[in-house]
Amino acid sequence: MLTLKLITEETERVIAGLEKKHFSGARQAIEEVINVDKTRRQAQTELDQNLSAAKKLAAEIGMLMKQGKREEAEEVKAKVATLKETSKELENKKETAEQELTRLLCQIPNIPYDEVPEGTGAEDNLVVKASPSPSKGGENFLTVAEFNKVWKPLTPPLEGTGEALPHWELAKKYNLIDFDLGVKITGAGFPVYRGKGARLQRALIDFFLDEAQKSGYEEIMPPTVVNAASGYGTGQLPDKEGQMYHCEVDDLYLIPTAEVPVTNIYRDVILDEKDLPIKNCAYTQCFRREAGSYGKDVRGLNRLHEFSKIEIVRIDTPEHSAESHKEMLAHVEGLLQKLELPYRILRLCGGDQSFTSAICYDFEVYSEAQKRWLEVSSVSNFDTYQANRLKCRVRRTATGKTELCHTLNGSALALPRIVASILENNQTPDGIRVPKALVPYMGCEMID
């Protein structure tokens, strides 16, 4: 969550940032926070004064009793009792204000960085790069709406195959994924992978983890259920509880991403500056209710309730986090290049950013059969927003003082849409061509 220091010292910048993110009632929300904080601080000041006065009076009682001034001592006792009652009221007032302050702060999203473009939704996101690219230099600074008008695949794919088949038909044709069996066992959105389909999943997981290890990430194998404190720490609670599977008896949540358990390793921790940046990666199953998702855009692997994903997480100093973000973006782009998939990189506009991110880039792969782009990764810098909730701090080597860290994470990568894109973009009359980078993991060059 935003710090009180930022809100009180840079009020107008915070309000402008929230308005850029199209947060309704930004000024009113910030003014309410400031007013509640004033109430809290005033109650604290009065409480401190009361406690100090009561302590001085308590010292007087003993002196008066020694002097035989019992009546005066009783009067002072009465004053102390009154101060204690007032102190209880002030303590309650302070605690109520603190609780209200936390509630209000949890409802306010992170503010975007200056380089985040203006915009209200997906069509206003900025395409910063695409491969293959419609421009000569390979760099694009077009909105998604503008880019879609000029985008054309580099070469006509699927030569000799006729019309491209969508991945759900290819999965059935080559017996790779059984969606109907998943419905029987669990329900819609829980596919069953089998044969070479299961092997492709395992190949991608191993490939992504190996690439992360080469890039210096320590592998973590975390739990796939977390407590409410962990959900709060990374911002899933109380904002996204409706999208999470909740085990009510034990009050535990199935994770929507490995970001949650891995980042929470550093909850209530003070890290040494020399140990940053910390680089972790994790493969987990992820669970999302995806309430309200219907229609053709959720068909096949496009949107699932359970899926595999490799997440990369970094904890860093404020001055180095922008460099860490660039390195993470380069890592994800390298994976897509090695998988030989057509991709584009989007810098999300203010209105399309997540609740917790300060800046976010999405990676999308092109679906030849569906004629649309599928998101496969979001790589975000959260600035101090998560760290403030987590109470994750860095101790500076030079001064010994502590300050909030920056947290970052990204998918590297989510499997379902990568599988969909591999199947759709590599279909041939003889089967599905396996990208060269995956051949050592698959043990074959074709899925037939």
PyMOL commands that set and color helices and strands:
alter all, ss='L'
color gray80, all
select helices_A, chain A and resi 4-9+11-20+26-66+70-106+122-124+144-150+167-173+179-185+196-214+228-234+241-243+259-266+273-275+296-298+321-338+350-352+385-390+415-425+436-442
alter helices_A, ss='H'
color red, helices_A
select strands_A, chain A and resi 126-131+139-143+177-178+192-193+218-220+225-227+246-247+252-254+270-272+278-287+306-316+343-347+359-367+372-381+393-395+402-404+406-414+427-428+431-433+446-447
alter strands_A, ss='S'
color yellow, strands_A
deselect
rebuild
show_as cartoon
